Amino acid sequence: MVDAAHTEEVDAVLATLGGLIEQITDVAATQITSETRFDSFSDWTSHSALRLMVAIEGEFTVRLDLREYLEVQQLGQLAELVSSAREG
């Protein structure tokens, strides 16, 4: 069974991630979902990925493992990774 508090946490992280991605790409936050893939952004580059990682670490006050971060393909996976990092 999925914990409701965890689901709310991941949803909140996802909403914030949408705003961060909107700042880095041409994609509006309202068009970003948990199933959005990074390779669907036409202007997504390794530089974009690193900018997002730095923004995430600053926004959420977390440290992400670079290898794990770069393996993420969908926004929902990234929200889970950030949520886990926040938990400790």
C-alpha positions as CSV (number, residue, x, y, z in Angstrom):
1,M,0.0,0.0,0.0
2,V,1.3,3.5,-0.9
3,D,1.7,5.9,2.0
4,A,-0.5,9.0,1.4
5,A,2.0,11.3,3.0
6,H,4.7,10.0,0.7
7,T,2.4,10.4,-2.3
8,E,1.7,14.0,-1.3
9,E,5.5,14.7,-0.8
10,V,6.3,13.3,-4.3
11,D,3.5,15.4,-5.9
12,A,4.8,18.5,-4.2
13,V,8.3,17.7,-5.4
14,L,7.0,17.1,-8.9
15,A,5.2,20.5,-8.9
16,T,8.4,22.3,-7.9
17,L,10.4,20.3,-10.5
18,G,8.0,21.5,-13.1
19,G,8.8,25.1,-12.3
20,L,12.5,24.5,-12.3
21,I,12.4,22.7,-15.7
22,E,10.3,25.6,-17.0
23,Q,13.1,28.0,-16.1
24,I,15.6,25.8,-18.0
25,T,13.6,24.8,-21.1
26,D,10.9,26.2,-23.3
27,V,8.3,23.9,-21.8
28,A,5.6,25.3,-19.5
29,A,5.3,23.7,-16.1
30,T,1.6,22.9,-16.9
31,Q,2.7,20.6,-19.7
32,I,5.0,18.6,-17.5
33,T,3.8,15.4,-15.8
34,S,5.3,12.5,-13.9
35,E,5.6,10.6,-17.2
36,T,7.4,13.4,-19.0
37,R,10.7,12.1,-20.3
38,F,13.8,14.4,-20.4
39,D,14.5,13.2,-24.0
40,S,11.2,14.8,-25.0
41,F,12.6,18.3,-24.5
42,S,13.9,19.4,-27.9
43,D,16.5,21.7,-26.2
44,W,17.6,19.3,-23.5
45,T,21.4,18.9,-23.2
46,S,23.9,17.7,-20.7
47,H,24.3,21.4,-19.7
48,S,20.5,21.5,-19.0
49,A,20.7,18.4,-16.9
50,L,23.5,19.8,-14.8
51,R,21.7,23.1,-14.4
52,L,18.6,21.3,-13.2
53,M,20.6,19.2,-10.7
54,V,22.2,22.3,-9.2
55,A,18.8,24.0,-9.0
56,I,17.3,20.9,-7.3
57,E,20.1,20.7,-4.8
58,G,19.6,24.4,-4.0
59,E,15.8,24.3,-3.9
60,F,15.5,21.2,-1.8
61,T,18.8,21.4,0.2
62,V,19.8,17.9,-0.8
63,R,22.8,16.2,-2.4
64,L,22.0,13.9,-5.3
65,D,24.2,11.1,-6.5
66,L,25.3,12.1,-10.0
67,R,25.1,8.6,-11.4
68,E,21.6,8.0,-10.0
69,Y,20.5,11.4,-11.3
70,L,21.7,10.8,-14.8
71,E,20.0,7.4,-14.9
72,V,16.6,9.0,-14.4
73,Q,14.5,9.1,-17.6
74,Q,11.1,10.4,-16.4
75,L,10.1,13.3,-14.1
76,G,8.3,10.9,-11.8
77,Q,11.5,9.0,-11.2
78,L,13.3,12.2,-10.4
79,A,10.6,13.3,-8.0
80,E,11.0,10.0,-6.2
81,L,14.8,10.4,-6.1
82,V,14.5,13.9,-4.7
83,S,11.9,12.8,-2.1
84,S,14.2,10.0,-1.0
85,A,17.1,12.3,-0.7
86,R,15.0,14.7,1.5
87,E,14.1,11.8,3.8
88,G,17.7,11.2,4.5
